[in-house]
């Protein structure tokens, strides 16, 4: 008996709501047969490595909203897991993903959830868990993978515990010591190197060549896209010991199909996963058919085209795409007869009412279900339902349902339709006067879907949402336009507030920070969708976009759907986010395009975010005067971007070697890891330019700790390389020992300048050994990477290290040439900080090269001279001691 019915009517109440599944048996039979066939076909390594084979492991069920696609596949999954058929393996698992949940629009979450579900098949997943551990350390340095999994909100309790234990067990076995796991793995220091060098890992690399390539890759985003093949190989090793079957349901796939279509974005990554895991049956439900086989669509897919997806091109019924039609009239009547019954099992809904409902439904299960709710609501009020009240179009049906609810419930239904997802907290923010007990009771309605482990965890069917928003004006107490907009603004404000919690202090809990980071992504997607749907301009959407940029969620921003038809300010915000986050390397064309979007003066607060991104790009293109103006304009922005503006102006002053001015801009510690990581990084640069290397290294070390604490890979990569640079002036060997981690972190972001700077630190270490050939090779590579990036005006130019290394290896002419270039760049103002021309002149003993005293030192020029003489003395002393007889 339904819970509400029990507490209204008691145990002897007149109605029973029953689970009904009808008119879909042919589909479930087809799916079960495909699962059985897949389970019967073991695959060898050669099969997994055949990247031209036709895929036979995907089935698509498509059709209009409310037609029953999800219900059909859920029924299949229930029958599969409960079946006792001898031809099916006893070990079976199903993983389901609803892409209506914004958290699933991140491929990392999908991969983690697939791995957790597959853990029910057995263990070990040695190849995948090793690859995942290496990926995780590159992508999320300092964040414990096992802690994150154990406390993740998107997995059930059993999956969390089992997956964390299995991953930790694999790493423990490979590294051979629980102590190593507890210290090295959880503290993340040197884990990548240890795993790559493990004996068992080397054996697996020989057995499965992709494992070696994936493990050697230093770009975690590239690595993530190919990790599924390791899952496939581990599944086959498990199947070799004991038969097993895995099924994956990708629901509401139209949400993915609506995103920009580019290689490396979500649909491409999902298509890769399906193709690289031929031993898993993927069932896709969507309002649209898949087009992975289409030659035009294939251009944006790593694995696309008719050769790989021939069964997607087949006509309906003869291929792998099946259009789901509505229930036939007879089956629709059967559904109504069986869904709501009286105590003796007879249909509760009389024939005349059923006939009107069936005639109007066009076979839509959603329409039938809502009609049952309408009938039941009338019965709860003690009314005898009139057939004339039933059988209207869907908006009219929704209208009647709303009228049958209490005033509070009507408002809750309207509030639930404002966003694509919601929870009790969001509903309370929209309707603060409604009691929590009423909200919790509303959440038990059959038309409210609950997805545990997601945030927000509740949603209603998209078709129902659209109908509620469309027909509400026709209800007696419906929300008028201004009312709806005001309440939608409350909903987006609350979601935005939760998304911005990443800026709150969290006592250094890296797992909490990582979860807040994921929450920020979900919040951004929810608020942006609501802004487009309700024609809103949410107050802090610019702050939320800026937050994702600072966290390094560039793929999410690059994949934002264009806000076509929205207000100009919102369109500018979205396009600016996509441009600033694109994978395109050269900053110059992006800067020019962004300039065309900029509004001066601002037409809306969102233009503050555009100004920030423009200012940031000027630091890469050398337009420092323009950058200072963009950052100065942020003084009229909100607190978050105003702080970013001050930080940006400090960066401009640093590039002009006005060190005392920089200290005036630098904010005090905010007690928040992300804010402090930026501040300590800035101060580290100031004292490095001032020649106070110990103090500089201390600030960079603090920046690295804070970046790890907040789960921000962008700032972690910067701080790691900057720490090595600050250390190289006094201890080149120690700096060189820091470079493997710094290189991996910067490679993970594809940061060419970061890699170039790692080469500079290595060049100083080579100069200390007197190895001219290595010095020249490293400096040449640093030059090449800088050119490829299109970035000018580096805080530490290659020419500065060339002067130092050339003098340390007795090549004064090379040093003079590089010093002349530094002096020319200093005079151009936009190309290099003048401090380097001044320091180069000091090392060469050439006072005419640049006026040392003209640099804006934070203390005296004499003190700075003495500090900057130290690195050259040190290198010459190290080289002398390294020479024979030295």
Buried (B, 14 or more C-beta within 10 A) or exposed (E): BBEBBEEEBEEEBEBBBEEBBBBBEEBBEBBBEBBBEBBEEEBEEEBBEEEEEEBBBBBBBBBBBBBBBBBBBBBBBBBBEEBEEEEBBEBBBBBBBBBBBBBBBBBBBBBBBBBBBBBBBBBBBBBBBBBBBBBBBBBBBBBBBBBBBBBBBBBEEEBBEBBBBBBBBBBBBBBEEEEBBBEBBBEBBBBBBBBBEBEBBEEBBEEBEBBBEBBEBBBBBBBBBBBBBBBBBBBBBBBEEEBBBBBBBBBBBBBBBEBBBBBBBBBBBBBBBBBBBBBBBBBBBBBEBBBBBBEEBBEBBBBBBBEBBBBBBEEEEEBBBBEBEBBEEEBBBBBBBBBBBEBEEEBBBEEEBBBBBBEBBBBBBBBBBBBBBBBBBBBBEEEEBEBEBBBBEBBBBBBBBBBBBEEBBBBBBBBBBBBBBBBBEBBBBBBEEBEEEBBEBBBEBEBBBEBEBBBBBBBBBBBBBBBBBBBBEEBEEBBEEEEBBEBBBBBBBBBBEBBBBBBEBBEBBBBBBBBBBBBBBBBBBBBBBBBBBBBBBBBBBBBBBBBBBBBBBBBBBBBBBEBEEBBEBBBBBBBBBBBBBBEEEEBBEBBEBBBEBBBEEBEBBBBBBBBBBBBBBBBBBBBBEBBBBBBBBBEEBBEBBBBBBBBBBBBBBBBBBBBBBBBEBBBEEBEBBBBBBBBBBBBBBBBBBBBBBEBBBBBBBBBBBBBBBBBBBBBBBBBBBBBBBBBBBBBBEEBBEBBBBBBBBBBBBBBBBBBBBBBBBBBBBBBBBBBBEBBBBBBEBBBBBBEBBBBBBBBBBBBBBBBBBBBBBEBEEBBBBBBBBBBEBBEEBBBBBBBBBBBBBBBBEBEEBBBBEEBBBBEEBEBBBEBBBEBBEBBBEBBEEEEEEE
